[in-house]
Amino acid sequence: MVTGLLLFQYGVAKIFKFPAVPQFANIPPLIYAAGPLELVLGAALMLGLFTRLSAFILSGEMAFAYFLGHMFKSGSPVFLPLINGGTAAILFCFACLYLSASGGGPISVDALMGKESDTAGSGYRASGRRLL
């Protein structure tokens, strides 16, 4: 939920300019195009709706943001995230990658709709007992 909320706030700041953040005052079209992804898919992550797909797309977007927006922003590659300002992008990338593998969990909308299943897909727990 928190990862979705944080990405959602970036989408709101990029699209609606609220709150007014100097780094998003005059953004290039590529960053402006990332705003709707962060807004819509961040909201989906907060709810746990289509969690695996939403998180996978956001993970790719954050990897893309790190390599284009941070690592090569000075022209020559700067690999250290502490120096190039890409720490948040890397954290979002790997948090979303984890969510794409694990799913939304038992209190997600996916689970309420019955779309969330165990990782084996067989309907059995590791103990051998049948799930609902």
FENSULRA-V491480 format. One record per helix or strand of 2 or more residues. SS is the DSSP state (H for helix, E for strand). FROM is the first residue (numbers start at 1). TO is the last residue. If there is no record, write none. Layout:
[[SS & FROM & TO] [SS & FROM & TO]]
This chain:
[[H & 2 & 16] [H & 22 & 24] [H & 29 & 47] [H & 51 & 71] [H & 81 & 84] [H & 87 & 102] [H & 109 & 113]]
